[in-house]
Amino acid sequence: MEIIVIFLLLILITLVVFAVLKMTGSSEKKETLEAVLNAKFIDFSDRIRLTMDKTREEVEKSKDFLSKNALKTLEHITGMNEVVGSLVKQ
């Protein structure tokens, strides 16, 4: 996940550098470029936030799933302990 974020950030930086180099210097183009860049940065920030929220939700779901499986495993181990104990007594 972090690799994707870093990759998107590198693409965004590359686009910014390309746009700055391509810009001729007129104030109207600068304002347009700034508006476009601001929109891109806001969009990028929103996508990162959504990705992090989804990741957090998946971690919570995984934690709950693993906790349930751990409890089932402990129950099975306890049952096996009782069976082995009864076999040893016989």
Phi, psi and omega in degrees: 000315180295328180295320179296317180298316179296318179297315178296323178296318178296320177297317180297317178297318178299317178296322178296313180298316179298317181294321179293318179292326182282338183294138183272337177120358179286145184293327179295318178292325178296316180296318178297316179297317179297319179296317179295316180295319177299317179297318180295317180295319178295316178298316179298316179297318179296318179296321178296316180298316179297318179297317179294322178296316178297319179297317179299317178297318179296322178295318178298316179297318179296319179299314179297317180298315180294324178296317178298317179294324178295319178296317178298319179297316178297322177297317179295319179295319178297317177298318179295323178297318178296318180297313180296320178298317179292325177293321180293322179295328181285000000 
